[in-house]
């Protein structure tokens, strides 16, 4: 058997194996029937989010109607990495992991060290009995706390999209919304290979991987896999297998192309130098070297004898 044929066959098998490894096994058929029977929130079956829990780097607004003269409390407060917000003259309070109602109660309790309960709205006169009724701190009408920037709850869009990255979640986004916010699919994206990875909640055993039938969502209006996004979701748009294979083969062949280009450049340079009869590698044996003539007479020493002047006077007689 021809040895060269065996070598070519082995090289072909290696390329087939490399292409198979590059393509991978990431394409999964969408089990739409199973998903349709589940209670996963989707485009037309959305659920309300639980009470928002403040975390860094959320921004909250705190306003107190009556504080100390010259020491007002109003405006936005950034939740710092240590989970605290500053109240200026009144100090700092820890708010990470609390809802706005709980933060309001904490602000009121801190201000009680400086302001009377009446100014904080913690007492209310009962006209029928003429006695003051106690008001809970979270029910005070003199202190207001709200969220102005939702920065801590996000979802991620990765893969072949226009602008991959993290986006803030409002509780109303779906898979289609996320792809549009991320700039849409790129030409190298695989429409049939999109997945939603949902991290496991506390106490759960493992994460959820939900296939997305993007073609059915866009072309057929099927909302079966147009899931409602939750905080921490990862939407992954994989690259087309043909494009992945092409890139893998290009990377595999890049070292060989560099060596081949170097050899071709050296060969071209050597031929160009030889063509103009220039010495190569310091040798002076070129065929075009000239010989310096020596002085003397005769034909043996390589010097041509100048022609003798014609004797115009002889021969005519």
Helices and strands as residue ranges (DSSP letters): H 3-23, H 32-36, E 59-64, E 76-78, E 84-86, G 88-90, E 92-94, H 100-111, E 123-126, E 131-134, G 137-139, E 143-149, E 154-159, E 165-168, H 175-181, E 189-198, E 208-212, H 214-219, E 234-239, H 241-275
